[in-house]
Amino acid sequence: MLISEGLCYAGITLVLVLSIGNLIAYGIFKLFQQQVSFAVFTYPLIPAAVIALVILAVCLITSERMCCALNKETIVNRLREAA
């Protein structure tokens, strides 16, 4: 359950970054293009893919490490801490 929650957070982050982040980047480019008319917008596909993989890896690894850390304790101790 923790791992799927981490993947959900990664998915939400990627959707927001790839939608709103791209709109912001393109808006900044349009402002820059007003000053320099010969500027050309190229989408940084490889850096975006690398960042997406890093976000997925961080969310997955963090969730997995927390799951392992929680499973080291006995269920009795975990129930005591929850109460």
Buried (B, 14 or more C-beta within 10 A) or exposed (E): EBBEEBBEBBEEBBEEBEEEEEEEBEEEBEEEEEEEEEEEEEEEEEEBEEBBEEBBEBBBEBBEEBEEEEEEEEEEEEEEEEE
